[in-house]
Amino acid sequence: MSRVYNFSAGPAVLPEEVLREAADEMLDYKGTGMSVMEMSHRSKAYDEIIKDAEKDIRDLMNIPDNYKVLFLQGGASQQFAAVPMNLMKNKKAAYIITGQWAKKAYQEAQIFGEAVAVASSADKTFSYIPDCSDLDIPEDADYVYICENNTIYGTKFWQLPNTKGKDLVADVSSCFLSEPVDVTKYGVIYGGVQKNVGPAGVVISIIREDLIRDDVLPGTPTMLKWKTQADNDSLYNTPPCYGIYICGKVFKWIKKMGGLEAMKAHNEKKAKILYDYLDESKLFKGTVEKKDRSLMNVPFITGNEELDAKFVKESKAAGLENLKGQNCGRYESFHL
Ligand SMILES: *Cc1c(COP(=O)(O)O)cnc(C)c1O
């Protein structure tokens, strides 16, 4: 068996230890005589898996009791619709456009109401985070929306926007569990797990309880109503059982590694090596304004397309996969 260095932003590498454990349990999960893939989501064994997963992510992120943790399907992209459907009481929301995923969420919200772009970094190819200290946020906006770490463009909100009292909704897909977080600053935190946490097919939404309501937009499908999922502890229908099980293992692995403080230290150390190199390189250059650099995704170029293509080809030959897309992998080596 040989594993490559996989730099894909997502689906991204998982800790080898987690994959080995899952392999060991593949045919017989803890004496049940079956794989987690074959198990009823109403069984005692599965109940423990999902309850444990919830407990562990609550511990890791220090999630207060008045926030629900939902394990959902449909990826982050489905939450682009679920967010306005569940929150757009006044049919108005403020969006900060810092890249492709924020833009997609903004466009989706326009289906349901008035999505107002209150800031954007499109003028410089999303290479920075706009100043969000004093934005013109409509009085009647239901929420302010950000994509906290911009996977493709490699920027990160190091300071959250001043929402002027509105609830903040953040897509954290590509910075999930990468550093400690103060959950109380958000109304909703959500992310597709395949960037940092587990296999594609699961999205985790952490939602303050008062934002989980019955009075959602008319026409909201039962499955997209957060209340349906919250009332049923994410077991309204069959959840992505196996994916949640792997996420649970990753949570335990992160705990064992020292939690989110340790993840942050590790990510800083790893990113510094790359950024220091890029800053000194005569061949490569990073594309992001220094103050807004992500620790998770590091885009860089030579400035010459032919050379870029040559670099990707030669790195692949050297066992460095998926560098095109210009991303920095995550868990491939905890010890640098
Ligand atoms: C990958 C990604 C998405 C899309 O996720 P899906 O689960 O494929 O819908 C959304 N937002 C961000 C920030 C991403 O990195």
The ligand as a MOL file (V3000), in Angstrom:
LIG
                    3D

  0  0  0     0  0            999 V3000
M  V30 BEGIN CTAB
M  V30 COUNTS 15 15 0 0 0
M  V30 BEGIN ATOM
M  V30 1 C -16.7210 23.1510 -0.7610 0
M  V30 2 C -17.4320 24.2880 -0.2120 0
M  V30 3 C -18.8310 24.4250 -0.3600 0
M  V30 4 C -19.6670 23.4370 -1.1280 0
M  V30 5 O -19.8230 22.2840 -0.3930 0
M  V30 6 P -20.7760 21.1130 -0.8690 0
M  V30 7 O -20.8370 20.2360 0.3470 0
M  V30 8 O -20.1300 20.4640 -2.0430 0
M  V30 9 O -22.0960 21.6930 -1.2040 0
M  V30 10 C -19.4300 25.5080 0.2270 0
M  V30 11 N -18.7390 26.4180 0.9180 0
M  V30 12 C -17.4030 26.3240 1.0700 0
M  V30 13 C -16.6820 27.3660 1.8520 0
M  V30 14 C -16.7130 25.2640 0.5120 0
M  V30 15 O -15.3810 25.1810 0.6650 0
M  V30 END ATOM
M  V30 BEGIN BOND
M  V30 1 1 1 2
M  V30 2 1 2 3
M  V30 3 2 2 14
M  V30 4 1 3 4
M  V30 5 2 3 10
M  V30 6 1 4 5
M  V30 7 1 5 6
M  V30 8 2 6 7
M  V30 9 1 6 8
M  V30 10 1 6 9
M  V30 11 1 10 11
M  V30 12 2 11 12
M  V30 13 1 12 13
M  V30 14 1 12 14
M  V30 15 1 14 15
M  V30 END BOND
M  V30 END CTAB
M  END
